[in-house]
Each structure stands twice: as C-alpha cells, then as structure tokens.
Amino acid sequence: MQDVDVVIIGAGSAGLAAAKTVRAAGLSFTVLEAMGRIGGRAWTSSEAFGVPFDIGCAWLHAADRNPYYAEAQAAGWTLHHHDMNVDHLYFGKRKATEEEEDATRRADADLCRLMENWSGTDDRVSSLLAAGHVARAAATFAGPMDFGKDYDEISIEDFRAAADLDPNYFSSEGLGALVAQFGADVPVELSTPVRKILWDVPGVACVTDRGTIRARAAIVTASPAVLAFEEIAFSPALPDAHIEAFFDLPMGMLTKLPVEIRGTRLGLSPFDDLLIERPARHDIYFLCFPFDIDLMVGFVGGDFAWELSAAGEAAGVDFVVDRLCGIFGNDVRKHVGRAMMTNWGGERFVRGAYAAARPGKAAARRVLAEPVAERIWFAGEHLAGPLIQTCGGARLSGETVARQVVQSLSPR
Ligand SMILES: Cc1cc2nc3c(=O)[nH]c(=O)nc-3n(C[C@H](O)[C@H](O)[C@H](O)COP(=O)(O)OP(=O)(O)OC[C@H]3O[C@@H](n4cnc5c(N)ncnc54)[C@H](O)[C@@H]3O)c2cc1C
C-alpha cells in the first residue's frame, strides 16, 4: 500500500463518494474497508429469497435531492413511489376503527406541529406525546421505525433538524445494488480494518494488519458507535469534545424480518403499510408484498429491535409469524416459506442502524463536523445535515467533506 494524499476509512456510501470526489480533484487516495465487500449499510443480497432483498437501506428517500434516484432512473430500474401512510392499523389483534385511524392521523399532525413549535427545556419527544394508544401509534413511525429509537430517547432538536424525506421510492433491484454499482470503479482495500490513526506525525499514519499507510489527511466514515467502541484508536487521543460527541450520537436500531408468504396475499395489496401496535413498544410494521413478490417485510425498531436481536433469528421469525396468525388466522402458517432477521447490531464495523443524538445533545453533530488539526475529517450519515440517517445523505456528506479536504490540501 502506497502513501497517498488522502486515506478514506470505510467504503460505504460516504466513503465511496469521498473517494470519487478526491479522484476528480486529481489527488491520490486509498480506501480502506474492514468488511469483505463495499457498500457498508447498503447491501442487496439475493441469497435468502432468490430475489434482490435490501438487508440495509431500501427506500430512496428525498428523491428530488438524492443523487441515487437520478442514477436509478437513468439505469432504467424499476421504481415505485411509496410514501408511508398506515393503510392497516391494528391494536394487538384488533383492527382499529375508522375513528381511531382518523384520530391517529390527527395525533401525527399534532405531534409534528408541537415539535415544530417546541421551545421548552425537556428535549425528549416523549415530553410532547399525549397519553393514550392512538397518540402512541402516531409516534411509532417517528420514533422506532424512523429514528430507530424509542421517543424518550429522541431529541426534539435533532429530530426537527431532519428533513421531511418525501418523496420516497423503492426499487426492485435494490438500493444496495445501486450503491455497489456507484462504487464499482473505486479501488478499495477490502478486509483491511484500520486499527489506529497516528496524527503526531506529518499528516496521518493509518495502522492496519497489512501495514501502515501515510497520508496528508484522513476521512473517517465509520459510524459513531464504531468510534465510541474504539475500534479505531487515535494517537494522540482526539479532543474530548470529539470523543464525547461519539457517545452523544448512539446508534438507533432497525431490524428487518422478511417472511415469505406463498399462495395468498391475505387480502392485502402490494406496498400496503400495516402497523400492529402492541404494549411496551413491541410494535411491528409490515411493508406488504413489495413489487408483488411473496414477501411480508416486518420491521421492528428501538429498544425492542435490540431485544429481538438478542433473542436471535428463530425467536424473531416466530414473533412475526405469530403476529400474522393473530390477525389473519392460523392458516397463515401453511403459507410461510423462507424467513430471516437482519442483525446490524451484531455487525462489528457498524453496530446499529443509524445515529440519533441523545436528548439535549443535538450539538454533537456540529462538533464532529469540525476536523481535527485539519488532518482528520469525519463524514457519513450522521453528518448529513437534513438528510441524516439516509444513504443519499451519507453520499452527499462524503462529497462535501472530500471537497473541504481537497481545498485544505491545495496550495494557498
Ligand atoms: C436496517 C436499515 C435500514 C435502513 N433503511 C434505509 C432506507 O430505507 N433508506 C436510506 O436512505 N437509508 C436507510 N438506512 C441507513 C443507510 O443505510 C445509512 O445511512 C448509510 O448506508 C450509511 O452510509 P455510511 O457511508 O455513512 O456508513 P456505512 O455504510 O456504515 O459505511 C462505513 C464503512 O466503514 C467501514 N468501517 C468501519 N470501521 C472501519 C475500520 N476500523 N476500518 C475500515 N473500515 C471500517 C464499515 O465496514 C462500513 O463499510 C438503513 C440502515 C439500516 C441499518
């Protein structure tokens, strides 16, 4: 591995975009990736179901500002416009009444308005939540299914800094496949975790098991959780404010539980949204039969998603099938085929779904946006401004930071 101008740590959406930007500016670079593949949290696989399935990101959010959307269109991919509205709402096994569905929509609008106007001292979304199961159902999307956190762990300030992600599209080929295509021409050193970054040397030196590589600057795209767990050591230590910021941006969790349902559509239409509200936030959302394939894709988020991860895939799949039987009858069991559960919490080099600021700590994102000694820069979904938590946002963050690095390395 040769010494370069810029070393980029991570070949996810942010790292690949940073590499392309650095290359376009004529600087030399190396991308070091811990996993044996590119894409990071963008990963489409046909292994489980014989059709492309996104283990990580799937929706092309904010399509009007998302560069991946234009590329999917140009490539002639099969795209479906899908904004989430709850088409079918259940409280446990009971179907919500029309009045309850209307009340849930109103509660959702109320919550958005309260967050917009908030100027109090209690920065937790839960502080704005009216009592009752209807209000809770309205907040399930905003909380566990969207932010990957329960609402008492979400900062209002952080939440409202995030953009409305409409319009949303879904592709049958997979967002992970699109990111892989985007990064296909970027040379990446795979299976090369960076263990340590020295910055008391000229520039930086990145220590890996395959040797040490020197560069004038580093762009670090690993998640804040990976950094909080000190998967990458820094010598000398980073400033305290940066270290605190890693801990103030813990990862939320979103777990997918796709289950094959063969020979019936259960009276549902492709792309219907079905939400089952349950006690103690053990809620589950289903994206029903996307592109009319035989899959009900379950989603659980927040603390419950961590709990199910700990219980394991068999428990997770049983949980989903039991919920479906509870609503559609035990006959469903005869139609169940293959199933799986994603495990982003157990992925050492990610450790969760995406970052969300602790209540009162929304400023942590601004701290990490500051480079250290003009040599160590951070990028990724957690630093994507209004498009935080999204794959398109991660790419834009990688591009923005790479442009700043190029400028900082240019002769003045
Ligand atoms: C279940 C799930 C569903 C999601 N759904 C959506 C969605 O529908 N739409 C959407 O837009 N977004 C979604 N997201 C979020 C989206 O996937 C991420 O925001 C985005 O992919 C993050 O890109 P990134 O480059 O910032 O980070 P990553 O993809 O995590 O890339 C960072 C890379 O750094 C590598 N790395 C870490 N440590 C080291 C090290 N020490 N040395 C070398 N390499 C290292 C990692 O292996 C990884 O490849 C979802 C995420 C999950 C988990």
Ligand as a Chemical Component Dictionary entry (heavy atoms), coordinates in Angstrom:
data_LIG
# 
_chem_comp.id                   LIG 
_chem_comp.type                 NON-POLYMER 
_chem_comp.pdbx_formal_charge   0 
_chem_comp.three_letter_code    LIG 
# 
loop_
_chem_comp_atom.comp_id 
_chem_comp_atom.atom_id 
_chem_comp_atom.alt_atom_id 
_chem_comp_atom.type_symbol 
_chem_comp_atom.charge 
_chem_comp_atom.model_Cartn_x 
_chem_comp_atom.model_Cartn_y 
_chem_comp_atom.model_Cartn_z 
_chem_comp_atom.pdbx_ordinal 
LIG C1  C1  C 0 -31.849 -1.813 8.568  1  
LIG C2  C2  C 0 -31.522 -0.480 7.950  2  
LIG C3  C3  C 0 -32.442 0.115  7.115  3  
LIG C4  C4  C 0 -32.159 1.339  6.525  4  
LIG N1  N1  N 0 -33.062 1.873  5.645  5  
LIG C5  C5  C 0 -32.723 2.959  4.940  6  
LIG C6  C6  C 0 -33.527 3.379  3.842  7  
LIG O1  O1  O 0 -34.558 2.749  3.562  8  
LIG N2  N2  N 0 -33.124 4.456  3.124  9  
LIG C7  C7  C 0 -31.982 5.141  3.419  10 
LIG O2  O2  O 0 -31.662 6.119  2.720  11 
LIG N3  N3  N 0 -31.185 4.758  4.456  12 
LIG C8  C8  C 0 -31.524 3.685  5.195  13 
LIG N4  N4  N 0 -30.681 3.214  6.158  14 
LIG C9  C9  C 0 -29.491 3.998  6.503  15 
LIG C10 C10 C 0 -28.375 3.876  5.467  16 
LIG O3  O3  O 0 -28.143 2.511  5.198  17 
LIG C11 C11 C 0 -27.125 4.540  6.018  18 
LIG O4  O4  O 0 -27.434 5.864  6.409  19 
LIG C12 C12 C 0 -25.965 4.610  5.033  20 
LIG O5  O5  O 0 -25.850 3.458  4.265  21 
LIG C13 C13 C 0 -24.691 4.891  5.821  22 
LIG O6  O6  O 0 -23.600 5.081  4.949  23 
LIG P1  P1  P 0 -22.195 5.489  5.567  24 
LIG O7  O7  O 0 -21.215 5.517  4.460  25 
LIG O8  O8  O 0 -22.338 6.713  6.402  26 
LIG O9  O9  O 0 -21.840 4.342  6.621  27 
LIG P2  P2  P 0 -21.578 2.786  6.367  28 
LIG O10 O10 O 0 -22.421 2.271  5.307  29 
LIG O11 O11 O 0 -21.655 2.146  7.715  30 
LIG O12 O12 O 0 -20.069 2.758  5.861  31 
LIG C14 C14 C 0 -18.983 2.857  6.755  32 
LIG C15 C15 C 0 -17.997 1.793  6.398  33 
LIG O13 O13 O 0 -16.865 1.923  7.264  34 
LIG C16 C16 C 0 -16.366 0.617  7.497  35 
LIG N5  N5  N 0 -15.532 0.626  8.694  36 
LIG C17 C17 C 0 -15.931 0.756  9.974  37 
LIG N6  N6  N 0 -14.859 0.682  10.786 38 
LIG C18 C18 C 0 -13.774 0.536  9.999  39 
LIG C19 C19 C 0 -12.385 0.391  10.266 40 
LIG N7  N7  N 0 -11.885 0.375  11.506 41 
LIG N8  N8  N 0 -11.543 0.257  9.219  42 
LIG C20 C20 C 0 -12.012 0.251  7.930  43 
LIG N9  N9  N 0 -13.339 0.352  7.635  44 
LIG C21 C21 C 0 -14.192 0.499  8.665  45 
LIG C22 C22 C 0 -17.613 -0.228 7.635  46 
LIG O14 O14 O 0 -17.330 -1.590 7.453  47 
LIG C23 C23 C 0 -18.531 0.366  6.579  48 
LIG O15 O15 O 0 -18.443 -0.335 5.357  49 
LIG C24 C24 C 0 -30.924 1.986  6.777  50 
LIG C25 C25 C 0 -29.994 1.379  7.615  51 
LIG C26 C26 C 0 -30.280 0.155  8.195  52 
LIG C27 C27 C 0 -29.241 -0.486 9.064  53 
# 
loop_
_chem_comp_bond.comp_id 
_chem_comp_bond.atom_id_1 
_chem_comp_bond.atom_id_2 
_chem_comp_bond.value_order 
_chem_comp_bond.pdbx_ordinal 
LIG C1  C2  SING 1  
LIG C2  C3  SING 2  
LIG C2  C26 DOUB 3  
LIG C3  C4  DOUB 4  
LIG C4  N1  SING 5  
LIG C4  C24 SING 6  
LIG N1  C5  DOUB 7  
LIG C5  C6  SING 8  
LIG C5  C8  SING 9  
LIG C6  O1  DOUB 10 
LIG C6  N2  SING 11 
LIG N2  C7  SING 12 
LIG C7  O2  DOUB 13 
LIG C7  N3  SING 14 
LIG N3  C8  DOUB 15 
LIG C8  N4  SING 16 
LIG N4  C9  SING 17 
LIG N4  C24 SING 18 
LIG C9  C10 SING 19 
LIG C10 O3  SING 20 
LIG C10 C11 SING 21 
LIG C11 O4  SING 22 
LIG C11 C12 SING 23 
LIG C12 O5  SING 24 
LIG C12 C13 SING 25 
LIG C13 O6  SING 26 
LIG O6  P1  SING 27 
LIG P1  O7  DOUB 28 
LIG P1  O8  SING 29 
LIG P1  O9  SING 30 
LIG O9  P2  SING 31 
LIG P2  O10 DOUB 32 
LIG P2  O11 SING 33 
LIG P2  O12 SING 34 
LIG O12 C14 SING 35 
LIG C14 C15 SING 36 
LIG C15 O13 SING 37 
LIG C15 C23 SING 38 
LIG O13 C16 SING 39 
LIG C16 N5  SING 40 
LIG C16 C22 SING 41 
LIG N5  C17 SING 42 
LIG N5  C21 SING 43 
LIG C17 N6  DOUB 44 
LIG N6  C18 SING 45 
LIG C18 C19 SING 46 
LIG C18 C21 DOUB 47 
LIG C19 N7  SING 48 
LIG C19 N8  DOUB 49 
LIG N8  C20 SING 50 
LIG C20 N9  DOUB 51 
LIG N9  C21 SING 52 
LIG C22 O14 SING 53 
LIG C22 C23 SING 54 
LIG C23 O15 SING 55 
LIG C24 C25 DOUB 56 
LIG C25 C26 SING 57 
LIG C26 C27 SING 58 
# 
